[in-house]
Amino acid sequence: MNTTLTMNDLDKRAKLSSLWVFVFLNMIFRDLHEFGRPGFLEEVMTGVVNGVQVTEGLMLFGGIMIAVPLLIIPLTQFLNFNANRLANLVMAVLQIVSVIGVNRVP
């Protein structure tokens, strides 16, 4: 076994995990930042936020959006190279599409 290749692979895994931690923390703190907006809590209590009805399906979608980066962090460390690359590509595309989709909601 080539130890240089192993160290490079470990370095890539650490970088990918760090990027996913960054994405996760950005999402969490962005949501927490909204609580400081005047009138936000009143909107949440009525069940309509920014003109969007908060439903169980929307809450499930939000939970999945948060679970994706949280799930990929340990997967990046434990999957083999090919599975790791595929999982990161698929999860990144899903995350990008979901963020764009959420920002397009009127």
N, C-alpha and C positions, 0 to 999 in steps of 0.2 A: 504494500500500500504506500502511496506517495503522500508523505506528511504535508508537503506544500499545498497539494491539491485539497487536502482535508482542511487545512487552515483557511484557504481561500473560500471554500464552501461554507465553513463556519462563519467567516466574516460576512458573506452574502446573506446568510440566514439571519444574523444579528441585525444587519442593515434593514432587511425586509421587515423583521419584527418591530424594529424601532419606527419605521415608517407607518406601520399599521397602528402602533400605539399613538403616534402623532395624530393620525386620522381620527381615532377613537376619542382622544382627549379634546380635539378640536370640536367634534360633534357635541360632546357632553357640555363643554364650556360655552358653546354657542347657545345651546338650549338654556343653560343656567343664566346666561346674559339676558335672555328675553324676559326673565322675571323682573328685571329692573325697569322695563319699559312701562311707562304710565298707562294704566288701564288694562294691562295684560292679564292680571289675575281676575279681573271682572269678566273679561272675555272668556277665560277658561271656565269660570263658574257658570256662564250662560251656555257653554257648549259650542259656541261659534267663535273661532279664532281667525282673525283676518278675513272674515267672510266665508270661512270653510267650516262646515258642520263636522264636529269631532265625533266619529263613530267608532264602533269596536273594530271595524276593518282598518280604519286609519291608525288606530292605536296598535294593532297587530303589525301593520306595515312599518310604523316607527320602531317597534321592538325589533323587527327583523333588520332594519337599517343599523341599529346599534349592535345587534348580535353578529353581523358580518365581520366587522373589524376585530371584534372581541374573539370570535372563533378562529380567525385566520392567524392570530398571534401564536398560539401553541402549535397549530398545524404547520406553520412555517418552520418550526424547530424540529418537528418529528417526522415529517414526510420525506420520502426520498426525492432526488433531484427532479425527475420528470413529473411526479405527482405534485411536488411543491410548485413548480413552474406553472402547471396547469391550474392548480387551485388559486394561486395568486392572480393569474390572468383573468380567470372567470370571476373571482370575487371583486377584483378591481373594476371590471366592466360593469358588473351588477351595481357596485357602489356608485360609479359615475352616472349610470342611467337613472338610478333612484334619486340621486341628488338633483340632477337636471329635471327629472319628472316632478319632484316636490317644488322646485322653484318655478315651474310653469303653471302650477295650480293658481287659478284666478283668485 
